[in-house]
């Protein structure tokens, strides 16, 4: 060690000078020391105690003494020794740095595996007294989320907005627990919001994945100098989360002997802008169903999703579409009378206005209980339908009005069911434009088209002079 040597030099050069200085001062204040080091003599706080040569700011303090001792000690250390100390420190730091990064990544991997073991278990924001149980649909969904080792398909669940498919899917996901990852691609009112970014964030949240890989500082430093075009952080979030799911799903399957399940809810929010991502997910779902690695469930409310997926070769591994529709008249009346405490006559009028679309049924029940009249509720419902017609440009004097009248007359003449091929033949155009504005509904199981809701049909019948005659 270099400290004993430094101490010896310090004692020899400083304490001896101090002794000489004190002795000479006793003899003569004007005596000049010949053998002492003038630089040390001037620097030490006790070399001259005469107050006439110091201002108060220059008075000696313990920190200043220690600071000068340290500076002096450093000057005595050989440069080679400092270099060796730096090299030794680096040699110790790099292994410790790598070990810490390895430990953190192992910890994160364990958290991911625990997530798929426990399942996502999404929150359900529906009050018990307002929930309508649908045991037949729930039982079908439960079977999908509990695959055996030989399951080799993927699934599609469809339903119009407001039919309750997301709530039902969440319920069975939460009850299934183990091996189920539920991803809900949330919509956003922010015009700058990007659907693919939202998908990546939702994917990461479902997996408990933070998108932060712990890389050793030493590796980061090297990459900063040399560059790394394959840096994982440059990948899109959804792809990083997807690759992570594939990795942990293999671990789950090896442990339990059966594939895990991944649910893509509201997958329709990726199209049309990111239709290629939907195609990728479908292709991978088909390939992994073949290999029994994982089971995918696509949940959508837009008829364009099943139409697109049906036209691709990967559809060969899809099971028949599970469609979640409106409540039956019996279920609707039970909801209004038993759960919302509305008189039977009033409940009947509300059902005939909006049908069994649960989200709309709940809304009109809330308004009615709040004291609004039936006529006022009807005006609100019809105003919403008028706005949908405006968006679809099928109101009188709009560009799609004539085409809409053809479809409307055909539906009314065929008891509200029209095959999509007939729709194409009647209009001489693809049906997508008519099926995306909440006017008509597409049913992928039998490839038919109907009015989007009972309230839409009633609005048309009460405005027959505009849409039928």
C-alpha positions in Angstrom: 0.0 0.0 0.0 1.2 3.6 -0.7 -0.3 5.2 2.4 2.5 4.3 4.9 5.2 5.7 2.5 3.2 8.9 2.1 2.8 9.2 5.8 6.5 8.8 6.3 7.3 11.5 3.8 4.6 13.8 5.3 6.0 13.3 8.8 9.6 13.9 7.7 8.9 17.0 5.6 6.1 18.6 7.6 6.4 17.8 11.2 10.2 18.4 11.2 9.6 21.8 9.6 7.0 22.5 12.2 9.4 21.7 15.0 12.1 23.9 13.5 9.7 26.8 12.9 8.5 26.8 16.4 12.0 26.7 17.8 13.2 29.6 15.6 10.2 31.7 16.4 11.1 31.5 20.0 14.5 32.9 19.3 13.8 35.6 16.8 10.8 36.6 14.8 13.1 37.9 11.9 15.2 34.7 11.6 15.0 33.1 8.2 15.1 29.3 8.1 17.7 27.9 5.8 16.8 24.2 5.8 13.0 24.3 5.7 10.9 24.0 2.6 9.6 27.4 1.8 6.5 26.1 0.0 5.4 23.9 2.8 6.3 26.6 5.3 4.1 29.0 3.6 1.2 26.6 3.0 0.9 25.2 6.6 -1.5 27.1 8.8 0.7 27.0 11.8 3.9 28.1 10.0 3.4 31.7 11.1 1.0 32.6 13.9 1.3 36.4 13.6 -2.1 38.0 13.1 -0.6 40.8 11.1 0.0 38.6 8.1 -3.5 36.9 7.9 -7.0 38.2 7.3 -9.9 36.4 9.0 -10.8 34.6 5.8 -7.4 33.0 5.6 -7.5 31.6 9.1 -6.8 27.9 9.3 -9.7 25.5 9.5 -9.7 21.7 9.8 -11.2 21.1 6.3 -8.6 23.3 4.7 -5.8 21.4 6.5 -7.2 18.0 5.4 -7.7 19.2 1.9 -4.0 20.3 1.7 -2.9 17.0 3.2 -4.9 15.0 0.6 -3.5 17.1 -2.3 0.0 16.7 -1.0 -0.5 12.9 -0.6 -1.8 12.5 -4.2 1.3 14.3 -5.5 3.4 11.6 -3.9 1.6 8.7 -5.5 3.3 7.4 -8.7 1.2 7.7 -11.9 1.8 4.0 -12.6 0.1 3.0 -9.4 -3.0 5.2 -10.2 -3.2 3.5 -13.6 -3.1 0.1 -12.0 -5.8 1.0 -9.6 -8.1 2.2 -12.5 -7.5 -1.0 -14.4 -8.3 -3.1 -11.3 -11.5 -1.1 -10.7 -12.7 -1.7 -14.3 -11.8 -5.4 -14.0 -14.0 -5.7 -11.0 -16.8 -3.5 -12.3 -17.5 -5.3 -15.6 -18.2 -8.8 -14.1 -20.4 -7.1 -11.4 -22.2 -5.1 -14.0 -22.9 -8.2 -16.2 -24.0 -10.2 -13.2 -26.5 -7.5 -12.1 -28.0 -7.3 -15.6 -28.3 -11.1 -15.8 -30.0 -11.2 -12.4 -32.5 -8.5 -13.4 -33.4 -10.2 -16.7 -33.9 -13.5 -14.9 -36.2 -11.8 -12.4 -38.2 -10.2 -15.2 -38.5 -13.6 -17.0 -39.8 -15.2 -13.9 -42.5 -12.4 -13.6 -43.5 -13.1 -17.2 -43.8 -16.8 -16.6 -45.8 -16.2 -13.4 -48.2 -13.9 -15.5 -49.0 -16.7 -17.9 -49.3 -19.2 -15.1 -51.9 -17.0 -13.3 -53.6 -15.6 -16.4 -54.4 -12.0 -17.1 -57.6 -11.9 -15.1 -59.1 -8.7 -16.5 -61.2 -6.3 -14.4 -65.0 -6.5 -15.0 -66.8 -3.2 -14.6 -70.4 -4.3 -14.6 -72.6 -4.1 -11.5 -74.1 -7.5 -10.5 -77.6 -6.1 -10.4 -77.3 -5.0 -14.0 -75.5 -8.0 -15.5 -77.5 -10.4 -17.7 -76.1 -13.9 -17.4 -75.9 -15.8 -20.7 -75.0 -19.3 -19.7 -75.1 -20.9 -23.2 -72.6 -18.4 -24.6 -70.4 -18.5 -21.4 -70.2 -22.3 -21.6 -69.0 -22.2 -25.2 -66.4 -19.6 -24.5 -65.1 -21.6 -21.4 -64.5 -24.6 -23.6 -62.4 -22.5 -25.9 -60.2 -21.2 -23.1 -59.6 -24.6 -21.7 -57.9 -26.4 -24.6 -56.5 -29.9 -24.3 -53.1 -31.0 -25.7 -54.7 -32.0 -29.1 -56.4 -28.7 -29.8 -55.3 -27.5 -33.2 -57.5 -24.6 -34.2 -58.0 -20.9 -33.6 -61.3 -19.1 -33.0 -63.3 -16.0 -33.9 -65.9 -14.3 -31.7 -68.1 -11.6 -33.4 -70.9 -9.4 -32.3 -72.1 -5.9 -32.9 -71.1 -3.1 -30.6 -73.1 -3.2 -27.4 -74.0 -7.0 -27.5 -71.8 -7.6 -24.4 -69.1 -9.8 -26.1 -66.2 -8.0 -24.3 -67.9 -8.4 -20.9 -68.6 -12.1 -21.5 -65.0 -12.7 -22.8 -63.6 -11.0 -19.7 -65.7 -13.1 -17.4 -64.6 -16.4 -18.8 -60.9 -15.2 -19.0 -61.0 -14.3 -15.3 -62.6 -17.6 -14.4 -60.2 -19.7 -16.5 -57.2 -18.0 -14.8 -54.3 -20.2 -15.8 -52.8 -19.9 -19.2 -55.0 -17.2 -20.6 -53.7 -13.9 -21.8 -56.4 -11.3 -22.5 -55.5 -8.2 -24.6 -58.1 -5.4 -25.1 -57.1 -2.9 -27.8 -58.7 0.2 -26.3 -60.1 2.9 -28.5 -59.1 6.5 -28.0 -60.7 9.8 -28.6 -57.3 11.3 -29.3 -56.9 11.8 -33.0 -53.2 11.5 -32.7 -53.5 8.1 -31.0 -52.1 5.3 -33.1 -53.9 1.9 -33.1 -50.7 -0.1 -33.5 -49.1 1.8 -30.6 -52.2 1.2 -28.5 -52.0 -2.5 -29.4 -48.4 -2.7 -28.3 -49.1 -1.0 -25.0 -52.1 -3.3 -24.3 -50.1 -6.3 -25.2 -47.3 -5.4 -22.8 -49.7 -4.6 -20.0 -51.4 -8.0 -20.4 -48.0 -9.8 -20.1 -46.7 -7.6 -17.4 -43.9 -6.7 -19.8 -42.2 -3.3 -19.4 -40.3 -3.2 -22.7 -37.1 -2.5 -20.7 -34.4 -5.1 -21.2 -31.7 -4.8 -18.6 -28.5 -4.4 -20.6 -25.2 -4.1 -18.8 -23.7 -0.7 -18.8 -20.5 -2.0 -20.3 -22.5 -3.5 -23.2 -24.3 -0.2 -23.7 -21.0 1.6 -23.9 -19.6 -0.8 -26.5 -22.8 -0.6 -28.6 -22.7 3.2 -28.4 -19.2 3.2 -29.9 -19.6 0.3 -32.4 -23.3 0.8 -33.1 -26.0 -2.0 -33.2 -28.5 -2.0 -36.0 -30.3 -4.9 -34.5 -31.1 -3.3 -31.1 -34.3 -4.8 -29.7 -35.6 -1.4 -28.5 -35.9 -0.3 -32.1 -38.6 -2.9 -32.7 -42.2 -1.9 -32.5 -43.8 -2.6 -29.1 -46.4 -5.1 -30.3 -43.7 -7.2 -32.0 -41.5 -7.3 -28.9 -44.5 -8.2 -26.8 -45.5 -10.8 -29.3 -42.1 -12.4 -29.4 -42.1 -12.4 -25.6 -45.4 -14.2 -25.5 -44.2 -16.9 -27.9 -41.2 -17.5 -25.7 -43.1 -17.9 -22.4 -45.9 -19.8 -24.1 -43.3 -22.5 -25.0 -42.3 -22.7 -21.4 -46.0 -23.0 -20.3 -46.7 -25.8 -22.8 -43.7 -27.8 -21.8 -44.7 -27.6 -18.2 -48.5 -28.3 -18.5 -48.6 -30.3 -21.7 -51.2 -28.1 -23.3 -51.1 -24.8 -25.2 -51.9 -21.4 -23.6 -54.6 -19.1 -25.0 -54.3 -15.6 -26.2 -57.3 -13.3 -26.8 -57.2 -10.3 -29.1 -60.3 -8.3 -28.2 -61.4 -5.4 -30.5 -58.9 -6.6 -33.1 -61.0 -4.7 -35.7 -59.3 -1.5 -34.5 -56.2 -2.5 -36.4 -57.9 -2.2 -39.8 -57.8 -0.8 -42.4 -54.6 1.0 -41.5 -52.8 -2.0 -40.1 -54.5 -4.8 -42.0 -51.0 -6.4 -42.6 -50.6 -6.9 -38.8 -54.0 -8.7 -38.7 -52.8 -10.9 -41.5 -49.6 -11.6 -39.6 -51.5 -12.6 -36.5 -53.8 -14.8 -38.4 -51.0 -16.6 -40.2 -49.1 -17.2 -36.9 -52.3 -18.4 -35.2 -52.8 -20.9 -38.0 -49.1 -22.1 -37.8 -49.1 -22.4 -34.1 -52.5 -24.2 -34.1 -50.9 -26.7 -36.4 -48.0 -27.1 -34.0 -50.2 -26.8 -30.9 -48.0 -24.1 -29.4 -50.8 -21.7 -28.5 -54.5 -21.0 -29.3 -55.6 -17.6 -30.6 -59.1 -16.1 -30.2 -60.0 -13.0 -32.3 -62.8 -10.9 -30.9 -64.3 -8.2 -33.2 -67.3 -6.1 -33.8 -66.7 -5.2 -37.4 -67.9 -7.5 -40.2 -64.9 -6.5 -42.3 -62.5 -8.5 -40.1 -64.2 -12.0 -40.6 -64.7 -11.2 -44.3 -61.0 -10.5 -44.7 -59.8 -13.4 -42.6 -62.2 -15.8 -44.4 -60.7 -15.0 -47.8 -57.2 -16.0 -46.7 -55.7 -19.6 -46.8 -55.0 -19.4 -43.1 -58.8 -19.6 -42.5 -58.4 -23.4 -42.9 -57.6 -23.8 -39.2 -60.4 -21.5 -37.9 -63.4 -23.0 -36.1 -66.9 -21.8 -37.1 -67.5 -18.2 -35.9 -69.1 -17.8 -32.5 -71.6 -14.9 -32.9 -72.9 -13.0 -29.8 -76.1 -11.4 -30.7 -78.8 -9.4 -28.9 -80.8 -10.6 -25.9 -84.0 -12.5 -26.6 -87.3 -10.9 -25.8 -87.6 -13.0 -22.7 -84.1 -12.1 -21.5 -84.7 -8.4 -22.2 -88.0 -8.3 -20.3 -86.5 -10.1 -17.3 -83.7 -7.5 -17.3 -86.0 -4.5 -17.4 -88.6 -5.9 -15.0 -86.5 -7.9 -12.5 -83.2 -6.0 -12.4 -84.3 -2.4 -13.3 -87.8 -2.6 -11.6 -89.7 -1.2 -14.5 -93.4 -2.0 -14.9 -94.2 -4.6 -17.5 -96.1 -2.3 -19.9 -93.3 0.3 -19.9 -90.7 -2.5 -20.3 -92.6 -3.8 -23.3 -92.6 -0.3 -25.0 -88.8 0.1 -24.3 -88.0 -3.3 -25.8 -90.1 -2.7 -28.9 -88.2 0.5 -29.4 -84.6 -0.7 -29.1 -84.8 -4.5 -29.0 -82.3 -6.7 -27.1 -79.1 -4.7 -27.6 -77.9 -4.7 -24.0 -76.0 -1.4 -24.1 -78.9 0.4 -25.6 -81.4 -1.3 -23.4 -79.4 -0.2 -20.3 -79.3 3.4 -21.6 -83.0 3.7 -22.2 -83.7 2.1 -18.8 -81.4 4.6 -17.1 -83.3 7.5 -18.8 -86.7 6.1 -18.0 -85.8 5.6 -14.3 -84.4 9.1 -14.3 -87.9 10.4 -15.1 -87.7 11.0 -18.9 -90.8 10.3 -20.9 -91.0 7.5 -23.5 -91.5 10.1 -26.3 -88.3 11.9 -25.2 -86.3 8.7 -25.1 -87.6 7.8 -28.5 -86.5 11.2 -29.9 -83.0 10.6 -28.5 -82.7 7.2 -30.0 -83.9 8.3 -33.5 -81.6 11.3 -33.4 -78.6 8.9 -33.0 -79.8 6.8 -35.9 -80.2 9.9 -38.1 -76.6 10.8 -37.3 -75.5 7.3 -38.4 -77.4 7.7 -41.7 -75.6 11.1 -42.2 -72.2 9.4 -41.7 -73.1 6.7 -44.2 -74.5 9.3 -46.6 -77.8 7.5 -47.1 -80.2 10.3 -46.0 -82.3 11.9 -48.8 -80.2 14.0 -51.3 -76.9 12.2 -50.2 -74.8 10.2 -52.6 -75.6 6.7 -51.2 -79.4 7.3 -50.7 -80.5 5.4 -53.8 -78.3 2.4 -53.1 -79.5 2.3 -49.5 -83.2 2.3 -50.6 -82.5 -0.8 -52.8 -80.9 -2.6 -49.8 -83.7 -1.5 -47.4 -86.5 -2.7 -49.7 -84.7 -6.0 -50.3 -84.3 -6.5 -46.5 -88.0 -5.7 -45.8 -89.1 -8.1 -48.5 -86.9 -10.9 -47.2 -87.8 -10.7 -43.5 -84.7 -8.7 -42.6 -82.2 -11.3 -43.9 -80.2 -10.9 -47.1 -77.3 -12.9 -48.2 -74.2 -10.9 -48.9 -73.9 -12.1 -52.5 -77.4 -10.7 -53.1 -76.4 -7.4 -51.6 -73.4 -7.3 -54.0 -75.6 -8.1 -56.9 -78.2 -5.5 -56.1 -75.7 -2.7 -55.6 -73.0 -3.7 -58.0 -70.4 -2.7 -55.4 -68.6 -4.2 -52.4 -70.6 -4.1 -49.2 -67.9 -2.7 -46.9 -69.0 0.9 -47.3 -72.5 0.0 -46.2 -71.5 -2.3 -43.3 -69.2 0.1 -41.4 -71.6 2.8 -40.3 -73.9 1.0 -37.9 -76.8 0.8 -40.4 -76.5 -2.8 -41.5 -75.0 -5.8 -39.7 -73.0 -8.6 -41.2 -73.3 -12.1 -39.7 -70.2 -14.1 -40.6 -71.5 -17.5 -39.6 -74.1 -17.6 -42.4 -72.8 -14.6 -44.4 -76.0 -12.7 -44.2 -76.9 -9.0 -43.8 -79.6 -7.5 -41.5 -80.5 -4.2 -40.1 -78.0 -3.2 -37.4 -80.7 -3.0 -34.7 -84.4 -3.1 -34.1 -84.4 0.7 -33.5 -82.8 1.2 -37.0 -85.6 -0.9 -38.6 -88.2 1.0 -36.6 -86.8 4.4 -37.7 -86.9 3.3 -41.3 -90.5 2.1 -41.1 -91.6 5.3 -39.4 -89.9 7.2 -42.2 -91.1 5.1 -45.0 -91.7 8.0 -47.3 -87.9 8.7 -47.3 -86.5 5.1 -47.5 -89.2 2.8 -48.8 -91.5 4.5 -51.3 
